Amino acid sequence: MNNERYEVRFHLGRGAHFKHWQVKTYIGSRKVATTFYDPDIFTLQMFDCSLYNNRRVAQKVKDSGSKDVCGWIKCKRVDILKGDFMWEDYRSLERLYYNPINDIHWRREGDDGTFNWDNSEYDSLITWNKNVYILSESDIGSIVA
């Protein structure tokens, strides 16, 4: 039985990994690794995903305007695509947004802001640069480099 799981977020903390994708790897409840990926070089494809949001912390961020970690993507698998990988079809996909300074919930592109997407689940998500897109089932096989 594989107890491995991942948490993915866009890292905005100061330092060498500012504006990189952060991937935390867990086995059971124990964190075993934290890795960072430059979005100009790497694309992350995530499987069996849900959008996590700590609403209490997100509200604190919105009220104060100060940064704190309060949202990420939980997933059961992450594939890292690197190098000459080029994928232009991202423009046809729906983008996900999370910025608690503006809104304390996860949002989807085209959403009018009335629906809360926190904890919503997806078969597969993909990053392109600093953005996250919903990848439909029919597109999963078409992105392999």
N, C-alpha and C positions, 0 to 999 in steps of 0.2 A: 504494500500500500504506500503510495507516494503522498507524503504530508507536505510537500514543498508548495509554497505559495509566494506571491510577490506583491509588493506595493510600489507603484510608480508615480512619480510626481515631477514637476518642473521645479528645479532647485533654484531659489532666489537668494540663498544665503551668501554672504560675502566670501570671497576666497577663490581658489583655483577653479572650483566647479560652479561658479556663478553662471546661471542660465544654461545649465546642463540637465539632461534627464537623470534623475536619481532612481535607482532600482534597488530596493531592499529585498533580500532573499530570506525567507523563514522556512525552517523545518519545524512543524508543529508551532509552538508559540515562541521558539528560540530564533532570534535573528542571527544568521550565520554569515551574511555578507552585505555590504553596501557598495555599489558600483555606480560610476557616473559615465554618461555618454554625451559627447558633443553633438548637438542637434544638426550641425552643419556636415557631420560625417556619418552619423548613425541614424537609422530609422528603427523604431521599436514596434513590433507587432505583438499584441497582447490577446490572449484567449481566455474565455470564460471569465468575463470582467464584470465588476460592479463599481459604481461611483460612490466613494465614501466622502462624507462630510461631517465634521464635528460642528454642529450648528452653534453650540455655546461659544466655542472659540471663534468661529466665523463671525458671529455677531459682535464679539469683542474687537475683532479686526476692523469690521465695518465702522463701529462706533469710534474707535481711536485712530484709524488710518495707519496703524503700525502693523508690520508683517508678523505672521506667526503661521506655523504649519497647522492646517485644519482640513485639508482635502487632498485626496489622492485616488488612484485607481487600484483596486484590488484585483488580482488575476491569478490564474492557476498556471499560466505558462507565458513566457516572454521570449520571443525570437529577436535577435539583434541582427540587423541587416547593415552591412558596412561597405564602404569603398565606392565602386563604380555603380552602385545600385541607383538607378534613376526610375522614378515612378511618378508620372505626370497625371494619372487618373484621380489623384486626391481632390482635384477641383470639382469633381462630380459628386463627392461625398459630403455628408452633413458633418459640420464641425461641432465639437463640444467646447464649452467655455466654463472656466472657473476663476473668478476673481472676487474674493469676499470683500474687498474694499468697495466694489461697486454693487455686488449682489451676494447674499449669503448662501445661495444655492447654485448647484450645477445647472447650466443652461445649454440648450441646443440651438444651433443656428436656425434662424427663422422663427424661433419661439418668441411669443409676445411677452414673456415674463410671468405668465399666470400659472404655469405648471412647474412644479418642483421635481427635478430630475434626480435628486439625491437617491442613492441606493438602486437606481435603475440598472438593469443587467443587459449585457451584450455578449454575443458569441465571439466577436473579435473587434478590437480597436487598433488603430495604427497612428503613429506619430509621423508628421512631416514637418521638419524644422521644429518650431516651438509649439505647434498645434497638434490637437488630437482629433481624429476623425472616426466616424462609425463605419466599419467595413462590413458590408453585407456578406452573407454566406456565399453568394455567387461570385464574389470578388476574391475570396480567400486564396484560391489557387493561382490567381493571375498576377500576383505581385512577386513571386519568387524570382530572384535575379538569375 
